[in-house]
Amino acid sequence: MSQATADAIAFERPVEHGHAPSSLSATLSRRAQAFFVAVCIAAVCVTAPFLATLPANSDWLTFGALATAAALAQLFVV
């Protein structure tokens, strides 16, 4: 009697781990790049007046720094 083991998930081929693209142009079309830039510019234009009115000793600056760091951490490949 042979002893066979069963996996919960059987893969037909090995999983290949790719590398992250090195630039924005490697992943997005020209039209998508233009849209991305337009959305970023719009976001900065909408939030800039509100950021200018924040007091310097506010906890919002700490929140902004931590939120920015968390957003940048999403770019790293795990």
mmCIF file of the N, C-alpha and C atoms, coordinates in Angstrom:
data_MODEL
# 
_entry.id   MODEL 
# 
loop_
_atom_site.group_PDB 
_atom_site.id 
_atom_site.type_symbol 
_atom_site.label_atom_id 
_atom_site.label_alt_id 
_atom_site.label_comp_id 
_atom_site.label_asym_id 
_atom_site.label_entity_id 
_atom_site.label_seq_id 
_atom_site.pdbx_PDB_ins_code 
_atom_site.Cartn_x 
_atom_site.Cartn_y 
_atom_site.Cartn_z 
_atom_site.occupancy 
_atom_site.B_iso_or_equiv 
_atom_site.pdbx_formal_charge 
_atom_site.auth_seq_id 
_atom_site.auth_comp_id 
_atom_site.auth_asym_id 
_atom_site.auth_atom_id 
_atom_site.pdbx_PDB_model_num 
ATOM 1   N N  . MET A 1 1  ? 0.842  -1.156 0.000   1.00 0.00 ? 1  MET A N  1 
ATOM 2   C CA . MET A 1 1  ? 0.000  0.000  0.000   1.00 0.00 ? 1  MET A CA 1 
ATOM 3   C C  . MET A 1 1  ? 0.897  1.232  0.000   1.00 0.00 ? 1  MET A C  1 
ATOM 4   N N  . SER A 1 2  ? 0.715  2.116  -0.954  1.00 0.00 ? 2  SER A N  1 
ATOM 5   C CA . SER A 1 2  ? 1.563  3.298  -1.038  1.00 0.00 ? 2  SER A CA 1 
ATOM 6   C C  . SER A 1 2  ? 0.935  4.439  -0.243  1.00 0.00 ? 2  SER A C  1 
ATOM 7   N N  . GLN A 1 3  ? 1.807  5.258  0.302   1.00 0.00 ? 3  GLN A N  1 
ATOM 8   C CA . GLN A 1 3  ? 1.326  6.404  1.071   1.00 0.00 ? 3  GLN A CA 1 
ATOM 9   C C  . GLN A 1 3  ? 1.467  7.649  0.209   1.00 0.00 ? 3  GLN A C  1 
ATOM 10  N N  . ALA A 1 4  ? 0.367  8.213  -0.199  1.00 0.00 ? 4  ALA A N  1 
ATOM 11  C CA . ALA A 1 4  ? 0.377  9.432  -0.995  1.00 0.00 ? 4  ALA A CA 1 
ATOM 12  C C  . ALA A 1 4  ? -0.093 10.592 -0.136  1.00 0.00 ? 4  ALA A C  1 
ATOM 13  N N  . THR A 1 5  ? 0.525  11.722 -0.353  1.00 0.00 ? 5  THR A N  1 
ATOM 14  C CA . THR A 1 5  ? 0.103  12.899 0.394   1.00 0.00 ? 5  THR A CA 1 
ATOM 15  C C  . THR A 1 5  ? -0.704 13.801 -0.530  1.00 0.00 ? 5  THR A C  1 
ATOM 16  N N  . ALA A 1 6  ? -1.648 14.471 0.030   1.00 0.00 ? 6  ALA A N  1 
ATOM 17  C CA . ALA A 1 6  ? -2.480 15.374 -0.751  1.00 0.00 ? 6  ALA A CA 1 
ATOM 18  C C  . ALA A 1 6  ? -2.276 16.794 -0.243  1.00 0.00 ? 6  ALA A C  1 
ATOM 19  N N  . ASP A 1 7  ? -2.098 17.708 -1.180  1.00 0.00 ? 7  ASP A N  1 
ATOM 20  C CA . ASP A 1 7  ? -1.990 19.116 -0.827  1.00 0.00 ? 7  ASP A CA 1 
ATOM 21  C C  . ASP A 1 7  ? -3.375 19.743 -0.900  1.00 0.00 ? 7  ASP A C  1 
ATOM 22  N N  . ALA A 1 8  ? -3.561 20.777 -0.105  1.00 0.00 ? 8  ALA A N  1 
ATOM 23  C CA . ALA A 1 8  ? -4.830 21.484 -0.150  1.00 0.00 ? 8  ALA A CA 1 
ATOM 24  C C  . ALA A 1 8  ? -4.999 22.178 -1.498  1.00 0.00 ? 8  ALA A C  1 
ATOM 25  N N  . ILE A 1 9  ? -3.904 22.689 -2.034  1.00 0.00 ? 9  ILE A N  1 
ATOM 26  C CA . ILE A 1 9  ? -3.930 23.347 -3.339  1.00 0.00 ? 9  ILE A CA 1 
ATOM 27  C C  . ILE A 1 9  ? -2.819 22.736 -4.185  1.00 0.00 ? 9  ILE A C  1 
ATOM 28  N N  . ALA A 1 10 ? -3.198 22.167 -5.307  1.00 0.00 ? 10 ALA A N  1 
ATOM 29  C CA . ALA A 1 10 ? -2.197 21.576 -6.191  1.00 0.00 ? 10 ALA A CA 1 
ATOM 30  C C  . ALA A 1 10 ? -1.910 22.549 -7.327  1.00 0.00 ? 10 ALA A C  1 
ATOM 31  N N  . PHE A 1 11 ? -0.639 22.868 -7.513  1.00 0.00 ? 11 PHE A N  1 
ATOM 32  C CA . PHE A 1 11 ? -0.235 23.757 -8.586  1.00 0.00 ? 11 PHE A CA 1 
ATOM 33  C C  . PHE A 1 11 ? 0.246  22.930 -9.772  1.00 0.00 ? 11 PHE A C  1 
ATOM 34  N N  . GLU A 1 12 ? -0.220 23.277 -10.957 1.00 0.00 ? 12 GLU A N  1 
ATOM 35  C CA . GLU A 1 12 ? 0.235  22.575 -12.149 1.00 0.00 ? 12 GLU A CA 1 
ATOM 36  C C  . GLU A 1 12 ? 1.604  23.055 -12.593 1.00 0.00 ? 12 GLU A C  1 
ATOM 37  N N  . ARG A 1 13 ? 1.901  24.311 -12.291 1.00 0.00 ? 13 ARG A N  1 
ATOM 38  C CA . ARG A 1 13 ? 3.212  24.860 -12.628 1.00 0.00 ? 13 ARG A CA 1 
ATOM 39  C C  . ARG A 1 13 ? 3.683  25.714 -11.463 1.00 0.00 ? 13 ARG A C  1 
ATOM 40  N N  . PRO A 1 14 ? 4.971  25.862 -11.317 1.00 0.00 ? 14 PRO A N  1 
ATOM 41  C CA . PRO A 1 14 ? 5.470  26.641 -10.179 1.00 0.00 ? 14 PRO A CA 1 
ATOM 42  C C  . PRO A 1 14 ? 5.101  28.122 -10.317 1.00 0.00 ? 14 PRO A C  1 
ATOM 43  N N  . VAL A 1 15 ? 4.951  28.751 -9.183  1.00 0.00 ? 15 VAL A N  1 
ATOM 44  C CA . VAL A 1 15 ? 4.623  30.168 -9.160  1.00 0.00 ? 15 VAL A CA 1 
ATOM 45  C C  . VAL A 1 15 ? 5.896  30.950 -9.475  1.00 0.00 ? 15 VAL A C  1 
ATOM 46  N N  . GLU A 1 16 ? 5.794  31.861 -10.429 1.00 0.00 ? 16 GLU A N  1 
ATOM 47  C CA . GLU A 1 16 ? 6.945  32.669 -10.790 1.00 0.00 ? 16 GLU A CA 1 
ATOM 48  C C  . GLU A 1 16 ? 6.794  34.050 -10.170 1.00 0.00 ? 16 GLU A C  1 
ATOM 49  N N  . HIS A 1 17 ? 7.836  34.475 -9.499  1.00 0.00 ? 17 HIS A N  1 
ATOM 50  C CA . HIS A 1 17 ? 7.820  35.795 -8.878  1.00 0.00 ? 17 HIS A CA 1 
ATOM 51  C C  . HIS A 1 17 ? 8.489  36.775 -9.821  1.00 0.00 ? 17 HIS A C  1 
ATOM 52  N N  . GLY A 1 18 ? 7.728  37.746 -10.283 1.00 0.00 ? 18 GLY A N  1 
ATOM 53  C CA . GLY A 1 18 ? 8.266  38.750 -11.193 1.00 0.00 ? 18 GLY A CA 1 
ATOM 54  C C  . GLY A 1 18 ? 8.866  39.907 -10.427 1.00 0.00 ? 18 GLY A C  1 
ATOM 55  N N  . HIS A 1 19 ? 9.499  40.761 -11.142 1.00 0.00 ? 19 HIS A N  1 
ATOM 56  C CA . HIS A 1 19 ? 10.088 41.958 -10.550 1.00 0.00 ? 19 HIS A CA 1 
ATOM 57  C C  . HIS A 1 19 ? 9.189  43.144 -10.849 1.00 0.00 ? 19 HIS A C  1 
ATOM 58  N N  . ALA A 1 20 ? 9.181  44.084 -9.933  1.00 0.00 ? 20 ALA A N  1 
ATOM 59  C CA . ALA A 1 20 ? 8.375  45.287 -10.126 1.00 0.00 ? 20 ALA A CA 1 
ATOM 60  C C  . ALA A 1 20 ? 8.963  46.115 -11.260 1.00 0.00 ? 20 ALA A C  1 
ATOM 61  N N  . PRO A 1 21 ? 8.137  46.715 -12.068 1.00 0.00 ? 21 PRO A N  1 
ATOM 62  C CA . PRO A 1 21 ? 8.645  47.575 -13.134 1.00 0.00 ? 21 PRO A CA 1 
ATOM 63  C C  . PRO A 1 21 ? 9.413  48.746 -12.541 1.00 0.00 ? 21 PRO A C  1 
ATOM 64  N N  . SER A 1 22 ? 10.437 49.171 -13.243 1.00 0.00 ? 22 SER A N  1 
ATOM 65  C CA . SER A 1 22 ? 11.305 50.214 -12.711 1.00 0.00 ? 22 SER A CA 1 
ATOM 66  C C  . SER A 1 22 ? 10.761 51.614 -12.934 1.00 0.00 ? 22 SER A C  1 
ATOM 67  N N  . SER A 1 23 ? 9.806  51.776 -13.832 1.00 0.00 ? 23 SER A N  1 
ATOM 68  C CA . SER A 1 23 ? 9.301  53.116 -14.075 1.00 0.00 ? 23 SER A CA 1 
ATOM 69  C C  . SER A 1 23 ? 7.806  53.078 -14.383 1.00 0.00 ? 23 SER A C  1 
ATOM 70  N N  . LEU A 1 24 ? 7.198  54.245 -14.283 1.00 0.00 ? 24 LEU A N  1 
ATOM 71  C CA . LEU A 1 24 ? 5.774  54.372 -14.564 1.00 0.00 ? 24 LEU A CA 1 
ATOM 72  C C  . LEU A 1 24 ? 5.469  54.061 -16.015 1.00 0.00 ? 24 LEU A C  1 
ATOM 73  N N  . SER A 1 25 ? 6.364  54.446 -16.906 1.00 0.00 ? 25 SER A N  1 
ATOM 74  C CA . SER A 1 25 ? 6.116  54.242 -18.334 1.00 0.00 ? 25 SER A CA 1 
ATOM 75  C C  . SER A 1 25 ? 6.162  52.770 -18.727 1.00 0.00 ? 25 SER A C  1 
ATOM 76  N N  . ALA A 1 26 ? 6.757  51.934 -17.901 1.00 0.00 ? 26 ALA A N  1 
ATOM 77  C CA . ALA A 1 26 ? 6.825  50.511 -18.214 1.00 0.00 ? 26 ALA A CA 1 
ATOM 78  C C  . ALA A 1 26 ? 5.490  49.816 -17.957 1.00 0.00 ? 26 ALA A C  1 
ATOM 79  N N  . THR A 1 27 ? 4.602  50.434 -17.189 1.00 0.00 ? 27 THR A N  1 
ATOM 80  C CA . THR A 1 27 ? 3.357  49.768 -16.829 1.00 0.00 ? 27 THR A CA 1 
ATOM 81  C C  . THR A 1 27 ? 2.103  50.454 -17.357 1.00 0.00 ? 27 THR A C  1 
ATOM 82  N N  . LEU A 1 28 ? 2.161  51.754 -17.639 1.00 0.00 ? 28 LEU A N  1 
ATOM 83  C CA . LEU A 1 28 ? 0.975  52.491 -18.055 1.00 0.00 ? 28 LEU A CA 1 
ATOM 84  C C  . LEU A 1 28 ? 1.120  53.011 -19.484 1.00 0.00 ? 28 LEU A C  1 
ATOM 85  N N  . SER A 1 29 ? 0.001  53.063 -20.177 1.00 0.00 ? 29 SER A N  1 
ATOM 86  C CA . SER A 1 29 ? 0.011  53.658 -21.513 1.00 0.00 ? 29 SER A CA 1 
ATOM 87  C C  . SER A 1 29 ? 0.153  55.173 -21.382 1.00 0.00 ? 29 SER A C  1 
ATOM 88  N N  . ARG A 1 30 ? 0.392  55.845 -22.491 1.00 0.00 ? 30 ARG A N  1 
ATOM 89  C CA . ARG A 1 30 ? 0.561  57.300 -22.470 1.00 0.00 ? 30 ARG A CA 1 
ATOM 90  C C  . ARG A 1 30 ? -0.718 57.977 -21.962 1.00 0.00 ? 30 ARG A C  1 
ATOM 91  N N  . ARG A 1 31 ? -1.846 57.476 -22.377 1.00 0.00 ? 31 ARG A N  1 
ATOM 92  C CA . ARG A 1 31 ? -3.118 58.048 -21.956 1.00 0.00 ? 31 ARG A CA 1 
ATOM 93  C C  . ARG A 1 31 ? -3.333 57.857 -20.452 1.00 0.00 ? 31 ARG A C  1 
ATOM 94  N N  . ALA A 1 32 ? -2.978 56.692 -19.944 1.00 0.00 ? 32 ALA A N  1 
ATOM 95  C CA . ALA A 1 32 ? -3.116 56.423 -18.515 1.00 0.00 ? 32 ALA A CA 1 
ATOM 96  C C  . ALA A 1 32 ? -2.139 57.275 -17.704 1.00 0.00 ? 32 ALA A C  1 
ATOM 97  N N  . GLN A 1 33 ? -0.931 57.482 -18.227 1.00 0.00 ? 33 GLN A N  1 
ATOM 98  C CA . GLN A 1 33 ? 0.041  58.336 -17.551 1.00 0.00 ? 33 GLN A CA 1 
ATOM 99  C C  . GLN A 1 33 ? -0.485 59.763 -17.452 1.00 0.00 ? 33 GLN A C  1 
ATOM 100 N N  . ALA A 1 34 ? -1.068 60.272 -18.537 1.00 0.00 ? 34 ALA A N  1 
ATOM 101 C CA . ALA A 1 34 ? -1.615 61.626 -18.537 1.00 0.00 ? 34 ALA A CA 1 
ATOM 102 C C  . ALA A 1 34 ? -2.752 61.745 -17.525 1.00 0.00 ? 34 ALA A C  1 
ATOM 103 N N  . PHE A 1 35 ? -3.604 60.733 -17.452 1.00 0.00 ? 35 PHE A N  1 
ATOM 104 C CA . PHE A 1 35 ? -4.702 60.747 -16.494 1.00 0.00 ? 35 PHE A CA 1 
ATOM 105 C C  . PHE A 1 35 ? -4.170 60.721 -15.060 1.00 0.00 ? 35 PHE A C  1 
ATOM 106 N N  . PHE A 1 36 ? -3.171 59.897 -14.816 1.00 0.00 ? 36 PHE A N  1 
ATOM 107 C CA . PHE A 1 36 ? -2.552 59.793 -13.489 1.00 0.00 ? 36 PHE A CA 1 
ATOM 108 C C  . PHE A 1 36 ? -1.976 61.137 -13.059 1.00 0.00 ? 36 PHE A C  1 
ATOM 109 N N  . VAL A 1 37 ? -1.250 61.778 -13.944 1.00 0.00 ? 37 VAL A N  1 
ATOM 110 C CA . VAL A 1 37 ? -0.658 63.078 -13.633 1.00 0.00 ? 37 VAL A CA 1 
ATOM 111 C C  . VAL A 1 37 ? -1.751 64.115 -13.386 1.00 0.00 ? 37 VAL A C  1 
ATOM 112 N N  . ALA A 1 38 ? -2.807 64.093 -14.202 1.00 0.00 ? 38 ALA A N  1 
ATOM 113 C CA . ALA A 1 38 ? -3.910 65.044 -14.026 1.00 0.00 ? 38 ALA A CA 1 
ATOM 114 C C  . ALA A 1 38 ? -4.597 64.851 -12.673 1.00 0.00 ? 38 ALA A C  1 
ATOM 115 N N  . VAL A 1 39 ? -4.801 63.615 -12.263 1.00 0.00 ? 39 VAL A N  1 
ATOM 116 C CA . VAL A 1 39 ? -5.430 63.339 -10.969 1.00 0.00 ? 39 VAL A CA 1 
ATOM 117 C C  . VAL A 1 39 ? -4.530 63.809 -9.822  1.00 0.00 ? 39 VAL A C  1 
ATOM 118 N N  . CYS A 1 40 ? -3.233 63.587 -9.940  1.00 0.00 ? 40 CYS A N  1 
ATOM 119 C CA . CYS A 1 40 ? -2.299 64.033 -8.898  1.00 0.00 ? 40 CYS A CA 1 
ATOM 120 C C  . CYS A 1 40 ? -2.289 65.550 -8.793  1.00 0.00 ? 40 CYS A C  1 
ATOM 121 N N  . ILE A 1 41 ? -2.269 66.238 -9.920  1.00 0.00 ? 41 ILE A N  1 
ATOM 122 C CA . ILE A 1 41 ? -2.281 67.705 -9.916  1.00 0.00 ? 41 ILE A CA 1 
ATOM 123 C C  . ILE A 1 41 ? -3.592 68.220 -9.320  1.00 0.00 ? 41 ILE A C  1 
ATOM 124 N N  . ALA A 1 42 ? -4.705 67.614 -9.689  1.00 0.00 ? 42 ALA A N  1 
ATOM 125 C CA . ALA A 1 42 ? -6.002 68.022 -9.146  1.00 0.00 ? 42 ALA A CA 1 
ATOM 126 C C  . ALA A 1 42 ? -6.058 67.813 -7.635  1.00 0.00 ? 42 ALA A C  1 
ATOM 127 N N  . ALA A 1 43 ? -5.519 66.698 -7.161  1.00 0.00 ? 43 ALA A N  1 
ATOM 128 C CA . ALA A 1 43 ? -5.528 66.424 -5.720  1.00 0.00 ? 43 ALA A CA 1 
ATOM 129 C C  . ALA A 1 43 ? -4.706 67.456 -4.958  1.00 0.00 ? 43 ALA A C  1 
ATOM 130 N N  . VAL A 1 44 ? -3.557 67.825 -5.504  1.00 0.00 ? 44 VAL A N  1 
ATOM 131 C CA . VAL A 1 44 ? -2.717 68.835 -4.853  1.00 0.00 ? 44 VAL A CA 1 
ATOM 132 C C  . VAL A 1 44 ? -3.416 70.193 -4.864  1.00 0.00 ? 44 VAL A C  1 
ATOM 133 N N  . CYS A 1 45 ? -4.037 70.548 -5.977  1.00 0.00 ? 45 CYS A N  1 
ATOM 134 C CA . CYS A 1 45 ? -4.729 71.844 -6.079  1.00 0.00 ? 45 CYS A CA 1 
ATOM 135 C C  . CYS A 1 45 ? -5.910 71.934 -5.123  1.00 0.00 ? 45 CYS A C  1 
ATOM 136 N N  . VAL A 1 46 ? -6.601 70.834 -4.916  1.00 0.00 ? 46 VAL A N  1 
ATOM 137 C CA . VAL A 1 46 ? -7.765 70.849 -4.032  1.00 0.00 ? 46 VAL A CA 1 
ATOM 138 C C  . VAL A 1 46 ? -7.342 70.893 -2.564  1.00 0.00 ? 46 VAL A C  1 
ATOM 139 N N  . THR A 1 47 ? -6.282 70.225 -2.203  1.00 0.00 ? 47 THR A N  1 
ATOM 140 C CA . THR A 1 47 ? -5.895 70.152 -0.788  1.00 0.00 ? 47 THR A CA 1 
ATOM 141 C C  . THR A 1 47 ? -4.964 71.269 -0.343  1.00 0.00 ? 47 THR A C  1 
ATOM 142 N N  . ALA A 1 48 ? -4.256 71.908 -1.258  1.00 0.00 ? 48 ALA A N  1 
ATOM 143 C CA . ALA A 1 48 ? -3.275 72.937 -0.876  1.00 0.00 ? 48 ALA A CA 1 
ATOM 144 C C  . ALA A 1 48 ? -3.867 74.061 -0.034  1.00 0.00 ? 48 ALA A C  1 
ATOM 145 N N  . PRO A 1 49 ? -5.016 74.609 -0.378  1.00 0.00 ? 49 PRO A N  1 
ATOM 146 C CA . PRO A 1 49 ? -5.559 75.697 0.466   1.00 0.00 ? 49 PRO A CA 1 
ATOM 147 C C  . PRO A 1 49 ? -5.868 75.246 1.898   1.00 0.00 ? 49 PRO A C  1 
ATOM 148 N N  . PHE A 1 50 ? -6.300 74.019 2.055   1.00 0.00 ? 50 PHE A N  1 
ATOM 149 C CA . PHE A 1 50 ? -6.612 73.522 3.399   1.00 0.00 ? 50 PHE A CA 1 
ATOM 150 C C  . PHE A 1 50 ? -5.348 73.221 4.189   1.00 0.00 ? 50 PHE A C  1 
ATOM 151 N N  . LEU A 1 51 ? -4.312 72.754 3.523   1.00 0.00 ? 51 LEU A N  1 
ATOM 152 C CA . LEU A 1 51 ? -3.057 72.472 4.211   1.00 0.00 ? 51 LEU A CA 1 
ATOM 153 C C  . LEU A 1 51 ? -2.391 73.754 4.691   1.00 0.00 ? 51 LEU A C  1 
ATOM 154 N N  . ALA A 1 52 ? -2.590 74.826 3.960   1.00 0.00 ? 52 ALA A N  1 
ATOM 155 C CA . ALA A 1 52 ? -1.986 76.105 4.335   1.00 0.00 ? 52 ALA A CA 1 
ATOM 156 C C  . ALA A 1 52 ? -2.596 76.671 5.611   1.00 0.00 ? 52 ALA A C  1 
ATOM 157 N N  . THR A 1 53 ? -3.816 76.275 5.953   1.00 0.00 ? 53 THR A N  1 
ATOM 158 C CA . THR A 1 53 ? -4.475 76.818 7.140   1.00 0.00 ? 53 THR A CA 1 
ATOM 159 C C  . THR A 1 53 ? -4.243 75.987 8.400   1.00 0.00 ? 53 THR A C  1 
ATOM 160 N N  . LEU A 1 54 ? -3.535 74.889 8.309   1.00 0.00 ? 54 LEU A N  1 
ATOM 161 C CA . LEU A 1 54 ? -3.274 74.067 9.494   1.00 0.00 ? 54 LEU A CA 1 
ATOM 162 C C  . LEU A 1 54 ? -2.263 74.758 10.402  1.00 0.00 ? 54 LEU A C  1 
ATOM 163 N N  . PRO A 1 55 ? -2.494 74.724 11.712  1.00 0.00 ? 55 PRO A N  1 
ATOM 164 C CA . PRO A 1 55 ? -1.499 75.289 12.632  1.00 0.00 ? 55 PRO A CA 1 
ATOM 165 C C  . PRO A 1 55 ? -0.234 74.436 12.643  1.00 0.00 ? 55 PRO A C  1 
ATOM 166 N N  . ALA A 1 56 ? 0.895  75.066 12.883  1.00 0.00 ? 56 ALA A N  1 
ATOM 167 C CA . ALA A 1 56 ? 2.192  74.369 12.825  1.00 0.00 ? 56 ALA A CA 1 
ATOM 168 C C  . ALA A 1 56 ? 2.348  73.342 13.943  1.00 0.00 ? 56 ALA A C  1 
ATOM 169 N N  . ASN A 1 57 ? 1.730  73.563 15.087  1.00 0.00 ? 57 ASN A N  1 
ATOM 170 C CA . ASN A 1 57 ? 1.894  72.642 16.209  1.00 0.00 ? 57 ASN A CA 1 
ATOM 171 C C  . ASN A 1 57 ? 0.768  71.616 16.284  1.00 0.00 ? 57 ASN A C  1 
ATOM 172 N N  . SER A 1 58 ? 0.172  71.304 15.174  1.00 0.00 ? 58 SER A N  1 
ATOM 173 C CA . SER A 1 58 ? -0.969 70.402 15.133  1.00 0.00 ? 58 SER A CA 1 
ATOM 174 C C  . SER A 1 58 ? -0.525 68.952 14.990  1.00 0.00 ? 58 SER A C  1 
ATOM 175 N N  . ASP A 1 59 ? -1.362 68.052 15.454  1.00 0.00 ? 59 ASP A N  1 
ATOM 176 C CA . ASP A 1 59 ? -1.099 66.628 15.256  1.00 0.00 ? 59 ASP A CA 1 
ATOM 177 C C  . ASP A 1 59 ? -1.357 66.207 13.816  1.00 0.00 ? 59 ASP A C  1 
ATOM 178 N N  . TRP A 1 60 ? -1.972 67.084 13.025  1.00 0.00 ? 60 TRP A N  1 
ATOM 179 C CA . TRP A 1 60 ? -2.220 66.780 11.622  1.00 0.00 ? 60 TRP A CA 1 
ATOM 180 C C  . TRP A 1 60 ? -0.917 66.632 10.845  1.00 0.00 ? 60 TRP A C  1 
ATOM 181 N N  . LEU A 1 61 ? 0.120  67.360 11.243  1.00 0.00 ? 61 LEU A N  1 
ATOM 182 C CA . LEU A 1 61 ? 1.409  67.228 10.562  1.00 0.00 ? 61 LEU A CA 1 
ATOM 183 C C  . LEU A 1 61 ? 2.001  65.837 10.797  1.00 0.00 ? 61 LEU A C  1 
ATOM 184 N N  . THR A 1 62 ? 1.869  65.340 12.010  1.00 0.00 ? 62 THR A N  1 
ATOM 185 C CA . THR A 1 62 ? 2.325  63.985 12.312  1.00 0.00 ? 62 THR A CA 1 
ATOM 186 C C  . THR A 1 62 ? 1.516  62.969 11.522  1.00 0.00 ? 62 THR A C  1 
ATOM 187 N N  . PHE A 1 63 ? 0.211  63.171 11.488  1.00 0.00 ? 63 PHE A N  1 
ATOM 188 C CA . PHE A 1 63 ? -0.653 62.281 10.715  1.00 0.00 ? 63 PHE A CA 1 
ATOM 189 C C  . PHE A 1 63 ? -0.258 62.295 9.238   1.00 0.00 ? 63 PHE A C  1 
ATOM 190 N N  . GLY A 1 64 ? -0.019 63.471 8.690   1.00 0.00 ? 64 GLY A N  1 
ATOM 191 C CA . GLY A 1 64 ? 0.378  63.577 7.280   1.00 0.00 ? 64 GLY A CA 1 
ATOM 192 C C  . GLY A 1 64 ? 1.685  62.865 6.993   1.00 0.00 ? 64 GLY A C  1 
ATOM 193 N N  . ALA A 1 65 ? 2.650  63.005 7.892   1.00 0.00 ? 65 ALA A N  1 
ATOM 194 C CA . ALA A 1 65 ? 3.937  62.333 7.703   1.00 0.00 ? 65 ALA A CA 1 
ATOM 195 C C  . ALA A 1 65 ? 3.781  60.818 7.761   1.00 0.00 ? 65 ALA A C  1 
ATOM 196 N N  . LEU A 1 66 ? 2.999  60.337 8.720   1.00 0.00 ? 66 LEU A N  1 
ATOM 197 C CA . LEU A 1 66 ? 2.795  58.894 8.840   1.00 0.00 ? 66 LEU A CA 1 
ATOM 198 C C  . LEU A 1 66 ? 1.973  58.337 7.675   1.00 0.00 ? 66 LEU A C  1 
ATOM 199 N N  . ALA A 1 67 ? 0.976  59.082 7.224   1.00 0.00 ? 67 ALA A N  1 
ATOM 200 C CA . ALA A 1 67 ? 0.176  58.638 6.085   1.00 0.00 ? 67 ALA A CA 1 
ATOM 201 C C  . ALA A 1 67 ? 1.020  58.584 4.815   1.00 0.00 ? 67 ALA A C  1 
ATOM 202 N N  . THR A 1 68 ? 1.886  59.569 4.639   1.00 0.00 ? 68 THR A N  1 
ATOM 203 C CA . THR A 1 68 ? 2.782  59.571 3.485   1.00 0.00 ? 68 THR A CA 1 
ATOM 204 C C  . THR A 1 68 ? 3.740  58.390 3.542   1.00 0.00 ? 68 THR A C  1 
ATOM 205 N N  . ALA A 1 69 ? 4.288  58.122 4.704   1.00 0.00 ? 69 ALA A N  1 
ATOM 206 C CA . ALA A 1 69 ? 5.193  56.977 4.853   1.00 0.00 ? 69 ALA A CA 1 
ATOM 207 C C  . ALA A 1 69 ? 4.473  55.660 4.577   1.00 0.00 ? 69 ALA A C  1 
ATOM 208 N N  . ALA A 1 70 ? 3.237  55.542 5.033   1.00 0.00 ? 70 ALA A N  1 
ATOM 209 C CA . ALA A 1 70 ? 2.462  54.321 4.779   1.00 0.00 ? 70 ALA A CA 1 
ATOM 210 C C  . ALA A 1 70 ? 2.162  54.167 3.293   1.00 0.00 ? 70 ALA A C  1 
ATOM 211 N N  . ALA A 1 71 ? 1.850  55.269 2.628   1.00 0.00 ? 71 ALA A N  1 
ATOM 212 C CA . ALA A 1 71 ? 1.583  55.210 1.190   1.00 0.00 ? 71 ALA A CA 1 
ATOM 213 C C  . ALA A 1 71 ? 2.838  54.812 0.419   1.00 0.00 ? 71 ALA A C  1 
ATOM 214 N N  . LEU A 1 72 ? 3.975  55.345 0.801   1.00 0.00 ? 72 LEU A N  1 
ATOM 215 C CA . LEU A 1 72 ? 5.231  54.988 0.127   1.00 0.00 ? 72 LEU A CA 1 
ATOM 216 C C  . LEU A 1 72 ? 5.616  53.532 0.390   1.00 0.00 ? 72 LEU A C  1 
ATOM 217 N N  . ALA A 1 73 ? 5.287  53.032 1.572   1.00 0.00 ? 73 ALA A N  1 
ATOM 218 C CA . ALA A 1 73 ? 5.606  51.634 1.893   1.00 0.00 ? 73 ALA A CA 1 
ATOM 219 C C  . ALA A 1 73 ? 4.851  50.669 0.983   1.00 0.00 ? 73 ALA A C  1 
ATOM 220 N N  . GLN A 1 74 ? 3.709  51.084 0.450   1.00 0.00 ? 74 GLN A N  1 
ATOM 221 C CA . GLN A 1 74 ? 2.946  50.219 -0.447  1.00 0.00 ? 74 GLN A CA 1 
ATOM 222 C C  . GLN A 1 74 ? 3.659  49.990 -1.767  1.00 0.00 ? 74 GLN A C  1 
ATOM 223 N N  . LEU A 1 75 ? 4.632  50.823 -2.081  1.00 0.00 ? 75 LEU A N  1 
ATOM 224 C CA . LEU A 1 75 ? 5.361  50.682 -3.349  1.00 0.00 ? 75 LEU A CA 1 
ATOM 225 C C  . LEU A 1 75 ? 6.408  49.572 -3.298  1.00 0.00 ? 75 LEU A C  1 
ATOM 226 N N  . PHE A 1 76 ? 6.806  49.149 -2.108  1.00 0.00 ? 76 PHE A N  1 
ATOM 227 C CA . PHE A 1 76 ? 7.826  48.120 -1.988  1.00 0.00 ? 76 PHE A CA 1 
ATOM 228 C C  . PHE A 1 76 ? 7.238  46.735 -2.264  1.00 0.00 ? 76 PHE A C  1 
ATOM 229 N N  . VAL A 1 77 ? 7.976  45.934 -2.978  1.00 0.00 ? 77 VAL A N  1 
ATOM 230 C CA . VAL A 1 77 ? 7.554  44.583 -3.305  1.00 0.00 ? 77 VAL A CA 1 
ATOM 231 C C  . VAL A 1 77 ? 7.875  43.659 -2.142  1.00 0.00 ? 77 VAL A C  1 
ATOM 232 N N  . VAL A 1 78 ? 6.910  42.872 -1.734  1.00 0.00 ? 78 VAL A N  1 
ATOM 233 C CA . VAL A 1 78 ? 7.108  41.953 -0.611  1.00 0.00 ? 78 VAL A CA 1 
ATOM 234 C C  . VAL A 1 78 ? 7.399  40.572 -1.155  1.00 0.00 ? 78 VAL A C  1 
# 
